[in-house]
Amino acid sequence: MRIAKVLGTVVSTQKDLSLQGTKFLLVQRVDHEGQLLPEYDVAADCVGAGVDEWVLVSQGSAARQLPEYSQRPLDALVIAIIDTVSVASGRLYSK
């Protein structure tokens, strides 16, 4: 899993039938110091995340482990909205 910040939504009216009704988010990865990395992903959202929230993103075959997503061509799935992130030096993020 990776930590990422939601930057916005991705809208596509033409897509594979198995993706109908799926919400897509543009997310930017976050490093261990809470800094945004220059790496972006488009991830399906199964938890209702919003812009500026920090989320956990599952990638690869792990993104298809939930039964309702197992037959969809997904490589990234937002699986949790983060409340807090703390490390030895202190709190990196708090919702």
Rosetta constraint file for C-alpha pairs under 8 A:
AtomPair CA 1 CA 56 HARMONIC 6.27 0.50
AtomPair CA 1 CA 57 HARMONIC 5.44 0.50
AtomPair CA 1 CA 58 HARMONIC 4.72 0.50
AtomPair CA 1 CA 59 HARMONIC 6.71 0.50
AtomPair CA 2 CA 29 HARMONIC 7.14 0.50
AtomPair CA 2 CA 30 HARMONIC 7.91 0.50
AtomPair CA 2 CA 56 HARMONIC 5.63 0.50
AtomPair CA 2 CA 57 HARMONIC 5.19 0.50
AtomPair CA 2 CA 58 HARMONIC 6.69 0.50
AtomPair CA 3 CA 29 HARMONIC 5.98 0.50
AtomPair CA 3 CA 30 HARMONIC 5.61 0.50
AtomPair CA 3 CA 31 HARMONIC 7.63 0.50
AtomPair CA 3 CA 54 HARMONIC 6.84 0.50
AtomPair CA 3 CA 55 HARMONIC 5.77 0.50
AtomPair CA 3 CA 56 HARMONIC 4.88 0.50
AtomPair CA 3 CA 57 HARMONIC 6.31 0.50
AtomPair CA 4 CA 27 HARMONIC 5.80 0.50
AtomPair CA 4 CA 28 HARMONIC 5.17 0.50
AtomPair CA 4 CA 29 HARMONIC 4.10 0.50
AtomPair CA 4 CA 30 HARMONIC 5.12 0.50
AtomPair CA 4 CA 54 HARMONIC 5.60 0.50
AtomPair CA 4 CA 55 HARMONIC 5.44 0.50
AtomPair CA 4 CA 56 HARMONIC 6.43 0.50
AtomPair CA 4 CA 57 HARMONIC 6.92 0.50
AtomPair CA 5 CA 27 HARMONIC 5.39 0.50
AtomPair CA 5 CA 28 HARMONIC 5.23 0.50
AtomPair CA 5 CA 29 HARMONIC 6.35 0.50
AtomPair CA 5 CA 30 HARMONIC 6.84 0.50
AtomPair CA 5 CA 36 HARMONIC 7.95 0.50
AtomPair CA 5 CA 51 HARMONIC 7.83 0.50
AtomPair CA 5 CA 52 HARMONIC 6.01 0.50
AtomPair CA 5 CA 53 HARMONIC 5.73 0.50
AtomPair CA 5 CA 54 HARMONIC 4.42 0.50
AtomPair CA 5 CA 55 HARMONIC 6.19 0.50
AtomPair CA 6 CA 25 HARMONIC 6.68 0.50
AtomPair CA 6 CA 26 HARMONIC 6.06 0.50
AtomPair CA 6 CA 27 HARMONIC 4.48 0.50
AtomPair CA 6 CA 28 HARMONIC 6.54 0.50
AtomPair CA 6 CA 49 HARMONIC 7.64 0.50
AtomPair CA 6 CA 50 HARMONIC 6.58 0.50
AtomPair CA 6 CA 51 HARMONIC 4.95 0.50
AtomPair CA 6 CA 52 HARMONIC 5.18 0.50
AtomPair CA 6 CA 53 HARMONIC 5.59 0.50
AtomPair CA 6 CA 54 HARMONIC 6.35 0.50
AtomPair CA 6 CA 55 HARMONIC 7.25 0.50
AtomPair CA 7 CA 25 HARMONIC 7.45 0.50
AtomPair CA 7 CA 26 HARMONIC 5.54 0.50
AtomPair CA 7 CA 27 HARMONIC 5.48 0.50
AtomPair CA 7 CA 28 HARMONIC 6.83 0.50
AtomPair CA 7 CA 51 HARMONIC 5.42 0.50
AtomPair CA 7 CA 52 HARMONIC 6.06 0.50
AtomPair CA 8 CA 25 HARMONIC 5.78 0.50
AtomPair CA 8 CA 26 HARMONIC 5.22 0.50
AtomPair CA 8 CA 27 HARMONIC 7.26 0.50
AtomPair CA 8 CA 50 HARMONIC 7.62 0.50
AtomPair CA 8 CA 51 HARMONIC 5.43 0.50
AtomPair CA 9 CA 23 HARMONIC 7.74 0.50
AtomPair CA 9 CA 24 HARMONIC 5.83 0.50
AtomPair CA 9 CA 25 HARMONIC 4.33 0.50
AtomPair CA 9 CA 26 HARMONIC 5.58 0.50
AtomPair CA 9 CA 51 HARMONIC 7.99 0.50
AtomPair CA 10 CA 23 HARMONIC 7.74 0.50
AtomPair CA 10 CA 24 HARMONIC 5.22 0.50
AtomPair CA 10 CA 25 HARMONIC 5.53 0.50
AtomPair CA 10 CA 26 HARMONIC 6.27 0.50
AtomPair CA 10 CA 42 HARMONIC 7.49 0.50
AtomPair CA 11 CA 23 HARMONIC 7.83 0.50
AtomPair CA 11 CA 24 HARMONIC 6.91 0.50
AtomPair CA 15 CA 19 HARMONIC 6.50 0.50
AtomPair CA 15 CA 20 HARMONIC 7.11 0.50
AtomPair CA 16 CA 20 HARMONIC 7.07 0.50
AtomPair CA 18 CA 71 HARMONIC 7.61 0.50
AtomPair CA 18 CA 72 HARMONIC 5.77 0.50
AtomPair CA 18 CA 73 HARMONIC 7.96 0.50
AtomPair CA 19 CA 72 HARMONIC 6.66 0.50
AtomPair CA 19 CA 73 HARMONIC 7.96 0.50
AtomPair CA 22 CA 44 HARMONIC 6.48 0.50
AtomPair CA 22 CA 45 HARMONIC 7.20 0.50
AtomPair CA 23 CA 44 HARMONIC 5.72 0.50
AtomPair CA 23 CA 45 HARMONIC 5.55 0.50
AtomPair CA 23 CA 46 HARMONIC 7.81 0.50
AtomPair CA 24 CA 42 HARMONIC 6.45 0.50
AtomPair CA 24 CA 43 HARMONIC 5.55 0.50
AtomPair CA 24 CA 44 HARMONIC 4.48 0.50
AtomPair CA 24 CA 45 HARMONIC 5.88 0.50
AtomPair CA 25 CA 42 HARMONIC 5.54 0.50
AtomPair CA 25 CA 43 HARMONIC 5.35 0.50
AtomPair CA 25 CA 44 HARMONIC 6.29 0.50
AtomPair CA 25 CA 45 HARMONIC 6.67 0.50
AtomPair CA 26 CA 40 HARMONIC 7.01 0.50
AtomPair CA 26 CA 41 HARMONIC 5.93 0.50
AtomPair CA 26 CA 42 HARMONIC 4.71 0.50
AtomPair CA 26 CA 43 HARMONIC 6.62 0.50
AtomPair CA 27 CA 40 HARMONIC 5.65 0.50
AtomPair CA 27 CA 41 HARMONIC 5.35 0.50
AtomPair CA 27 CA 42 HARMONIC 6.18 0.50
AtomPair CA 27 CA 43 HARMONIC 7.11 0.50
AtomPair CA 28 CA 36 HARMONIC 6.68 0.50
AtomPair CA 28 CA 37 HARMONIC 6.78 0.50
AtomPair CA 28 CA 38 HARMONIC 7.29 0.50
AtomPair CA 28 CA 39 HARMONIC 5.85 0.50
AtomPair CA 28 CA 40 HARMONIC 4.48 0.50
AtomPair CA 28 CA 41 HARMONIC 6.47 0.50
AtomPair CA 29 CA 36 HARMONIC 5.97 0.50
AtomPair CA 29 CA 37 HARMONIC 5.44 0.50
AtomPair CA 29 CA 38 HARMONIC 7.44 0.50
AtomPair CA 29 CA 39 HARMONIC 5.78 0.50
AtomPair CA 29 CA 40 HARMONIC 6.28 0.50
AtomPair CA 29 CA 41 HARMONIC 7.91 0.50
AtomPair CA 30 CA 34 HARMONIC 5.68 0.50
AtomPair CA 30 CA 35 HARMONIC 5.50 0.50
AtomPair CA 30 CA 36 HARMONIC 4.56 0.50
AtomPair CA 30 CA 37 HARMONIC 5.61 0.50
AtomPair CA 31 CA 35 HARMONIC 5.42 0.50
AtomPair CA 31 CA 36 HARMONIC 6.39 0.50
AtomPair CA 31 CA 37 HARMONIC 6.45 0.50
AtomPair CA 33 CA 92 HARMONIC 6.89 0.50
AtomPair CA 34 CA 92 HARMONIC 5.64 0.50
AtomPair CA 34 CA 93 HARMONIC 7.34 0.50
AtomPair CA 41 CA 76 HARMONIC 7.63 0.50
AtomPair CA 42 CA 76 HARMONIC 6.98 0.50
AtomPair CA 43 CA 57 HARMONIC 7.47 0.50
AtomPair CA 43 CA 74 HARMONIC 7.90 0.50
AtomPair CA 43 CA 75 HARMONIC 7.47 0.50
AtomPair CA 43 CA 76 HARMONIC 4.63 0.50
AtomPair CA 43 CA 77 HARMONIC 4.92 0.50
AtomPair CA 43 CA 78 HARMONIC 6.12 0.50
AtomPair CA 44 CA 74 HARMONIC 7.37 0.50
AtomPair CA 44 CA 76 HARMONIC 6.34 0.50
AtomPair CA 44 CA 77 HARMONIC 4.73 0.50
AtomPair CA 44 CA 78 HARMONIC 6.08 0.50
AtomPair CA 45 CA 49 HARMONIC 6.86 0.50
AtomPair CA 45 CA 77 HARMONIC 5.87 0.50
AtomPair CA 45 CA 78 HARMONIC 4.84 0.50
AtomPair CA 45 CA 79 HARMONIC 7.11 0.50
AtomPair CA 46 CA 77 HARMONIC 7.17 0.50
AtomPair CA 46 CA 78 HARMONIC 6.18 0.50
AtomPair CA 46 CA 79 HARMONIC 6.20 0.50
AtomPair CA 47 CA 78 HARMONIC 6.92 0.50
AtomPair CA 47 CA 79 HARMONIC 6.25 0.50
AtomPair CA 47 CA 80 HARMONIC 6.27 0.50
AtomPair CA 47 CA 81 HARMONIC 7.19 0.50
AtomPair CA 49 CA 53 HARMONIC 6.76 0.50
AtomPair CA 49 CA 55 HARMONIC 7.50 0.50
AtomPair CA 49 CA 78 HARMONIC 7.88 0.50
AtomPair CA 49 CA 81 HARMONIC 6.30 0.50
AtomPair CA 53 CA 81 HARMONIC 7.01 0.50
AtomPair CA 53 CA 82 HARMONIC 7.43 0.50
AtomPair CA 53 CA 95 HARMONIC 7.35 0.50
AtomPair CA 54 CA 81 HARMONIC 6.21 0.50
AtomPair CA 54 CA 82 HARMONIC 5.46 0.50
AtomPair CA 54 CA 83 HARMONIC 7.93 0.50
AtomPair CA 55 CA 78 HARMONIC 6.54 0.50
AtomPair CA 55 CA 79 HARMONIC 7.47 0.50
AtomPair CA 55 CA 80 HARMONIC 5.58 0.50
AtomPair CA 55 CA 81 HARMONIC 4.46 0.50
AtomPair CA 55 CA 82 HARMONIC 5.16 0.50
AtomPair CA 56 CA 78 HARMONIC 5.82 0.50
AtomPair CA 56 CA 79 HARMONIC 5.83 0.50
AtomPair CA 56 CA 80 HARMONIC 5.16 0.50
AtomPair CA 56 CA 81 HARMONIC 6.48 0.50
AtomPair CA 56 CA 82 HARMONIC 6.88 0.50
AtomPair CA 57 CA 76 HARMONIC 6.40 0.50
AtomPair CA 57 CA 77 HARMONIC 5.48 0.50
AtomPair CA 57 CA 78 HARMONIC 4.50 0.50
AtomPair CA 57 CA 79 HARMONIC 5.95 0.50
AtomPair CA 57 CA 80 HARMONIC 7.45 0.50
AtomPair CA 58 CA 62 HARMONIC 6.05 0.50
AtomPair CA 58 CA 63 HARMONIC 5.13 0.50
AtomPair CA 58 CA 76 HARMONIC 5.65 0.50
AtomPair CA 58 CA 77 HARMONIC 5.28 0.50
AtomPair CA 58 CA 78 HARMONIC 6.39 0.50
AtomPair CA 58 CA 79 HARMONIC 6.60 0.50
AtomPair CA 59 CA 63 HARMONIC 5.00 0.50
AtomPair CA 59 CA 75 HARMONIC 5.38 0.50
AtomPair CA 59 CA 76 HARMONIC 4.35 0.50
AtomPair CA 59 CA 77 HARMONIC 6.45 0.50
AtomPair CA 60 CA 64 HARMONIC 7.59 0.50
AtomPair CA 60 CA 74 HARMONIC 7.66 0.50
AtomPair CA 60 CA 75 HARMONIC 4.75 0.50
AtomPair CA 60 CA 76 HARMONIC 6.40 0.50
AtomPair CA 61 CA 65 HARMONIC 6.99 0.50
AtomPair CA 61 CA 75 HARMONIC 6.99 0.50
AtomPair CA 63 CA 69 HARMONIC 7.65 0.50
AtomPair CA 63 CA 74 HARMONIC 6.64 0.50
AtomPair CA 63 CA 75 HARMONIC 6.05 0.50
AtomPair CA 63 CA 76 HARMONIC 5.50 0.50
AtomPair CA 63 CA 77 HARMONIC 5.23 0.50
AtomPair CA 64 CA 69 HARMONIC 5.14 0.50
AtomPair CA 64 CA 70 HARMONIC 4.43 0.50
AtomPair CA 64 CA 71 HARMONIC 7.34 0.50
AtomPair CA 64 CA 72 HARMONIC 7.26 0.50
AtomPair CA 64 CA 74 HARMONIC 6.76 0.50
AtomPair CA 64 CA 75 HARMONIC 7.77 0.50
AtomPair CA 65 CA 69 HARMONIC 6.90 0.50
AtomPair CA 65 CA 70 HARMONIC 5.79 0.50
AtomPair CA 66 CA 70 HARMONIC 6.04 0.50
AtomPair CA 69 CA 74 HARMONIC 7.75 0.50
AtomPair CA 82 CA 95 HARMONIC 7.32 0.50
AtomPair CA 83 CA 93 HARMONIC 7.75 0.50
AtomPair CA 83 CA 94 HARMONIC 5.80 0.50
AtomPair CA 83 CA 95 HARMONIC 5.10 0.50
AtomPair CA 84 CA 91 HARMONIC 7.43 0.50
AtomPair CA 84 CA 92 HARMONIC 7.56 0.50
AtomPair CA 84 CA 93 HARMONIC 5.26 0.50
AtomPair CA 84 CA 94 HARMONIC 4.38 0.50
AtomPair CA 84 CA 95 HARMONIC 6.30 0.50
AtomPair CA 85 CA 91 HARMONIC 5.94 0.50
AtomPair CA 85 CA 92 HARMONIC 5.42 0.50
AtomPair CA 85 CA 93 HARMONIC 5.07 0.50
AtomPair CA 85 CA 94 HARMONIC 6.66 0.50
AtomPair CA 86 CA 90 HARMONIC 5.66 0.50
AtomPair CA 86 CA 91 HARMONIC 4.15 0.50
AtomPair CA 86 CA 92 HARMONIC 5.56 0.50
AtomPair CA 86 CA 93 HARMONIC 7.11 0.50
AtomPair CA 87 CA 91 HARMONIC 6.14 0.50
AtomPair CA 87 CA 92 HARMONIC 7.06 0.50
